[in-house]
Amino acid sequence: MKKYMLFLLVSILFIAGCQNTDEMPLQNKTPHLAVIKQAGKSNVVTLDKDYKVVKEKKIGKFLIDAQIDGQTLYLIDPGIEEPRKDLYAVNLYDLSYETLTLPYIPQKLFIHDRIAYIASSVESRNVGFHFMLVDLDSFSLIETLTVPGAVRSMIPAENGITMYVNSGGAHNYGQYAKKVQIGKAETGKYQIITMNDIPEELPPNGVVPFQDHYIAVYAGFAKGPKPKWVKRPESYTSKLKVLNPKTGSVLQEITLEETFPQSIVRKGDIAFVNHFTDLDMTGDTISVYDLKKMELKAKLQSPTPSSIALDGSNLLVSNMTQGTLSVFDTEELKQKQQVAVGEWPSKVLVVPERNKQSSLPLK
């Protein structure tokens, strides 16, 4: 009798457990954010909509850049002591992944229309820096090119992407930075479509569309550490500029109060700029600008804000040296939450909803 009662009790608990699992909302298991880290036992962390950790895993050696396309996280790994040439495609639900070995060491990643555009830090003497294109549907390399300088930033274009590259390098490709468009030619192959000089040494760190223009942020080195690769670092002041998207000409500019603008994101008429440099791991400010008035609206404090991302009405900030993720209300401009994510978070990414389409490029 006792054995029968014990069996009955276990059966009831098992059935109840199955019913609870079936009734559990799917979104509770769905990753909402991915945080990329540069140290620690794990270097990829996913979080849910409440900003609670879902999963974490160690992938590769040194994840230098990342982007999410659909429900897949793409990572590039140049290695540390031993060079690597890896592109990872990571399933955000269980963090399983595939690896594609690239021909050159990757440095910067941008994805548009299912093509991964990957800039390399490897320079081909007197020709340029290597650049790779990967078809994400087949997860295979489809083209390699060279570009006249190290790539600083990339944005979508109607037939591919537009990139901004530094002047110079170990060899001379001209005194000016360049705006380069890469797209698919009539032959079906990807190639450089247009290339124009920008009459200054440094290209923008980040660019976002606004109305019929681009808003771009430019790093300045008048204060703080001076990079060795810039010829005249003391002559550069941090700027926010309005650009003509076709010609690249400057329509308006203002000087930023804080140095080392790292990137820019926009929500309506408001732009958020994080100030951080990995030259000495410093920075503690997010500048908030009114783009209609082209003036500073507020400053948010966040320790070593290595990256920023918008999540609905929230601004997310990864804090490199503190190992946290800060959540700010974009309306009240106040911090509402801080989450521990582990050592050296370098980038935070928002997972798009399954039925959400990618934003179209500015024509």
Order of alpha helices (4+ residues) and beta strands (2+ residues): alpha-beta-beta-beta-beta-beta-beta-beta-beta-beta-beta-beta-beta-beta-beta-beta-beta-beta-beta-beta-beta-beta-beta-beta-beta-beta-beta-beta-beta
